[in-house]
């Protein structure tokens, strides 16, 4: 099941910065890209946390909109009122903010002052998504043409299950259709915007945002080349667990990886998990392959030449457990994209790029050769 945009690292950075804010002394706001028509550097779900001091974490563009968004965020903080800003980079008007981007897109950015006491505070809702190992979904109020007593522009509601959402979402007349659309968004892992007209004439827009968990990467191996692999994966915001002999590992690995566990550890597999076996020992890699093929993991990477993997396939046939076509599609060996990688650092780059391409449903080709838009939704 492909997913395209994973902003979990950005969400973690924002929530960590948010927790350090002393709201008795200062204010903060969250800017979120909630709609994109055409091209843009960042897509829906991109965010930046803006502090009253002018500092910010994250980003909503390649740097061209952040300055204006900062001004708008400060105004929203002073008025304590959420606002929706539209940036039209298709306009030839030289006074239009963002016209120099050259992206030819329309970008809606929702700017919401943050109240730490408010239960529907956007950052608090996002924080509850971080440790989940399933796709999250949050519903954000992105436009509202009339004031409502029980809901405000910028309110965010996390969908955990239908019963819980029924308790926290106040607009009962929308729930039947909304539940159907939430399930469709989760099934396709694609965020979507919806507009409704309520019985009292209120027009309301909702952004149903699917937030997949960070990729979880298990790395089997105890040699020096696992260190750049872990560093590269962590830089991408992935969750990394090293399966090795902990007693032989340098202390730096325990700081780099999320977990360092012994060789008899059994990985916990979900739809967002990848595994690389880079033991440099044929028997260990073979046993790892046998164990992983009994799971439903979609990405099994084997380090080493192709003839080594073929030897494993032949051995499986001799042992009466021939590889099925379905199993072979889940094995990536030799692991990585063909970029001419030679050093451990370059190999880590190659492997991480292939894992990302695999989960995105892409083939890893040059973008200049791609016939479709970079972003398909």
N, C-alpha and C positions, 0 to 999 in steps of 0.2 A: 504494500500500500504506500505509494509515493507521497512524500510531503516536501514542500519546497522552501519554506522560510522558517528558520528556527532561531528565535531571538532569546532563547533561555539565558545565554550568557549575559546579554544586555539587561534582561529582567533581574538577574542576580545582582549585577552591579548597581542597578537602580535601587533595589530593595536594601542592599547593604548601605548605600549612601543615605537612604531615607531614614534608616534606623539611627543614624548618627546625628540627625537634625534635632536641635533643641527648639521645638515649636513655641516655647514660651519666650524665645528671643528673636525668632525669625520666621519666615514663611517659605513655602515651596509650592510648585505647581508641576503638573505632568502634561507634556505635549505628546499626543499620539496621532500617528497617521491612520485615519479611519477610512479614507477612500482615495483611490488613484484611478484616473482615467488616462490612458495613454502611457507614456514612458516617464519614469522617474528613477533616481538613484536608489532610493529606499522605497519599500512597498508597505502595504497596510500592516499595522502591528509594530512598525518602528516607533521608538519612543525616546524622549529625553526628559530627564528630571531637571527642573530649573530651580535654583535657589535664589532667594531675594538678593543675595550678594552679587549675582551675575554668573556664578559658576553653574555648569551643567554637566550631566552625565548622560551618555548615549548620543543619539542623533536622529534627525528626521530627514536629512538630505546629505549631499556631499559637502556640506558646509555653507551653502549659499542661502539657505532659509533660516539657519539657526539664529543669526543676529536679529532678524525681524521677529522670529518666534520668541526670543528672549524679551524684547520690548512688549510684545503682546502678553506674555506670561506675567511680567511685572504689573501690567495694567489689570489683568485678571486677579492677581493677588491683592492689589490695592482695593479693588471693587468686591472681592470675594465672590466672583461670578464667573462661571464657565463660559467659554465662547468657542465658536467654530470658525476657523479662518480658511479661506480658499485661496490657494496660490495657483495662478493660471500661467504656466510657462509657455503656452502656445500663443499668448498675446504679444503683438509686436510693439505695444506701448512701452517705450524705454523707461517709464516711471513705474512699471509693474515689477514688484519684488519677484526675483527669481527668473526674469526674462533671459538672463545670461546663462542659465543652466544648459540651454540647448536640448532639453529632454523632450519638449513638446508634450507635456502632460499637465493634467489638472490634479492638484493634491489638496485634500481636505485634512486639516490638522485641528484636532480637538484639544483645547487648552483648559485644564481643570485645576483650580486651586485645591490643595490637599489639606483636609481637616483630619488630624489623627484621631479625633473622637467619632468620626462618622463611620458607620459600619460598611457603607458602600464606597469607601475610599478606594480609589483605583489601585494604589500600590499595595494596600493590605490584601485586596483580592488576588492580585498577581502573586504576592508572596506565598499564598496558599497553594499555588500551582507548582512551585519549584521542586518539591520532593516527590511529586506524583510520577509514576511510571506508566501512565496512560495519557492519551490526548486530553488536554483540558479545554474547556470552553468558557469564555466569559462574554456576557452580554453588556454592551455599553450603550447608554442613551446618547445619541449623537446629534439629534435635533428635536426640538419641542416648540411648537408654535404658541402654546398657551401654558401658563403656570399651573402646576398641579400640586396638590397638597402633599402627596405621598411619593413624589418622584421629581428628580431634577436633572437638568442637562449635565452630563458627565458621570452620572451614577453608574456603577459597575456591579454586576451580579454574576458570581461564579456558579456555573451549573455543575453540581456534583451528581445528583440524580433527580428524577422527576419529583419525588416527594419533598426533598429539601428545597428545590427550586420553587415549588408550589408555595412553600411557606415564606420564602424571602422576596419573591417577585410580586409587586403589589398590583399589577394591572391584570386582573383576572380575565377580562374579556379577550385578551390577546393570547392566553396561555395555550389554548388548543392548537392554534396554528403554529405558535412559537415552538411547542414541544416537537411537532413534526419537522420543522425546519432545523431545530437543534440536532435532531437525530440524523438528518441528511448531511448536515455540515460535519458532524463527527464521523459519519461513514465515509465521506469523501476526503476528509481532513482538509477541507477548503473553507476559509473564512468567507462570509457573505454579509452584505448589508440589506436590510429589509425596511420597508416603509408601511405604515399603517394609518388608517383614519379611524379614530375611536367614535363611539356612538355620540359623544358630546361634541364632536367636530374637531377634537384635538388631533393634529398631525404629529406623528412621532416616527423617528428613524432609529433603528437598532443596528449595531454592528455586532454580529455573531462571530467572534474570533476564536479560531481553533489554535491552541498553543501546544504543539507536541512536546514531549519531554526531550531533554538533551540526549544525544546519542550516548549509549553506554558501550564502552569498549573494554573487552577483556584481552589482556596481553599475556600469553604464555611465554616464559623465557627468563633467563637469568644472566644473559650476556650484556656487554656494554652497549649494544645497539638498541636496547629497549628504552634507554634514557631519552634519546631524541624523539623516539616514537611517543613516549608519554608526554614530553614537553609540547610537541606539536598538537596532540589531541587536546591537552589542557588549554592551550592557547585558543583553540576553537570553542572552548566551553563545554567539552564533553566530560562525561563521568568515566573515569579510568580506573580499572582494577587490575593489578598485576598479580599473576599466579606464578609463583617461583619458590625458591628457597630463601625465605626472608633473612636468614642468618648470613647469607653470602652477599646481600645487597648493600650498596652504599647508603648511608643515612639520608642522602639527598632524595632518594626514591620515595621515602616515606613522607617527605614534604611535597613532592610533585604529585604523586598518585592519590586518588581518593581512598584506596585501600591497597594493602600489600598482603596477600594471603598465601598459605602453603599450597604445595602441588596437589594435594588431595581435595582441594576446594572444588565444589561443584557449582558452576556458574548458574545464576538465576537469569533465565532467558525471557525477554519480552520482544515485542515487535520492533523495538528501537535499539536492539542489541547487535553488535558485531564482535567477532572474535578473530584475533590473529595468533597463530601458533608460530613462534619464531625461536624454537628451542635449539636449533642447530644440531639436533640429535634425531636421527631418522625414527628410532623406535618411539621416542616421546611424541613426536609430531604425529606418527601413525596412530598411537593410542588416543591422542587428543581428537584426531579426526573421527575415529570410531565413536567416541563419546558424544561428539557434537552432532554427528549425523542422526543420532537417536532423538535429538531435539528438533524443534521447528525453526531454529535460527536461520535467518535468510542470508547471512554473510559469514562465511568461514574462509579466512585468508590463511594461506600456507606460504611461508617464506621458503625460497629455494628454487632451483631450476625445474623446468617442466618434466624432464626425464625422471626426476625424483618422485614427482607426483604420480606419473604413469606407473612407476614401480609400485606405489601404494595401491593404485587401482587394480593392477594385475594380482597383487597379493590378496586383495579382497575377493577377487574372482576365484582364486585358488582355495580360499578358505570358505567358499560357498556363500559369500555375502556380496554378490556383484553389485556395483554401483548402479542405481536407477537414474533415469534421465532427470527426474525431479531433484535428486540429491546432487547431481553434477552441476545443475544450475546454481546451487547454493555455495559451491566451492570456487574460490578465486585463487587460482594458482597458475603461473607465478603471480603473486599478489602485487597489486599496484597498477598505475597507469604507465604507459610507455613514454616516459619523459627523458630517458637516458640517465636515470638516477644511478649514482655510483657510491656515494658516501652514505653513512647511516642517516644523516640529516635529510639528504635528497630522497632516500628510500622512504623515510617517514612522510615527507611531503607527498610522494607518489601514492602511498598507501592511504593516507587520510583523504586525498582527493578522490580516490576510487571509492572509498566507503561513502563519502558524501554524494558522489554521483549515483551510487547504487541505491541509496535511500531516496534520492530525488527522482529516480526513474529516468536518469540521463545516461548517455553513453560516454561522456567525458571527452567529446571531440572539441576541436577549436571552435570558438564562438564565431569567428569569421566565416566558418563553413555552415553555420546553423541557418536553416531556411525560415524557421519560426521565430517569433519574438523570444527574447531571453526569459521573460516572465509570461507564462501562459494564462495567468488569471490575476 
